[in-house]
Amino acid sequence: MLDTINNIDTIADEKEDIVGRVYEFFLGRFAAVEGKGGGEFYTPKCVVNLIAEMLEPYKGKIYDPCCGSGGMFVQSIKFVESHHGDKKDISVYGQEYTATTYKLAKMNLAIRGISANLGEVPADTFFKDQHPDLKADYIMANPPFNQSEWRGKNELVDDPRWKGYDVPPVGNANYAWIMHMLSKLSENGTAGFVLANGSMSSNTSGEGELRRSMIENDLVDCMIALPGQLFYTTQIPVCLWFMTKSKKEDKEHGYRNRESETLFIDAREMGTMIDRTQKELTDEDLATITRTYHAWRGEVKDGKYEDVAGYCKSATLKEIAANDYVLTPGRYVGMADVEDDGVTFEEKMGELTQKLYQQMNQSDAQDQAIKENLKLLGYAE
């Protein structure tokens, strides 16, 4: 028995974080059993992986204002290590409202040896910001979807986080979360976060005007429509927002100047069912999406970007304005090209018409046969 334990310790040290993986597995299983409640602390691994691979958080400050069990942080560190970086180059900051989930996050990070500042106590991000002066290089988050009654009618009205914008509506916190994260971004920082699809097109209670202002301020870098059934909390499809304070050329990271441009990716047809109700993005799906974004940003390692009908489109600010500032990718990527099989329209119509007449003749013959059988049974007309 002792030899077996020693072997496990050796594997854990040399190959992978076994304790962390076991903890992660049970978090996922518990979230699946808990359903909607489980989603308060757990984001599906494939979604977390996608955000991390898109942002490429090699070094700097990482922040999650609603960190749940800390999955975003764990995957960020995994990303750095898998790309032969040094996790000492990463500083982790977060906040969580629910006391039990706050403890889960601390344990999740502790067993992996990840040092993090999650604030002194669990607290409401809007009313008791644990990191008031933070400017993060990367923000990764999965805020509560369509959170209602997040503030009182006259509370937080003059909050500095809304500076330059209208006050977010009382009945839905989607845009309050967006503006909170924008207020935390460094001048060259990038944020990637999950929101309900309605956030891309809603005009309720001034949300349309808030979105328009953000677009005109050139803050929206990329929008991704995800397939449904990825989350334990809901079967509805969700989207990913990627926002940045600067789209100027960045030679250090290899980014081109993409001012007044936004990338739209429609990934709704991606993913594989892993059981009767749950879908998962495969490693191939993740690689396809991230390569598209990185190539669009100008990263040489990912090749040259091209629009693909039905999948991705680089749209200008003028095009977005023409679509009433709606950010739904389907509006921009169009329909996928249908491969030409070389058969003319006339030939296809001829074949289809002939097949239709054959089926109609067969139907007449079957009707006649039924009538004859009914006659034999004494049920003639």
Order of alpha helices (4+ residues) and beta strands (2+ residues): alpha-alpha-alpha-beta-alpha-beta-alpha-beta-beta-alpha-beta-alpha-beta-beta-beta-beta-beta-alpha-beta-alpha-alpha-alpha
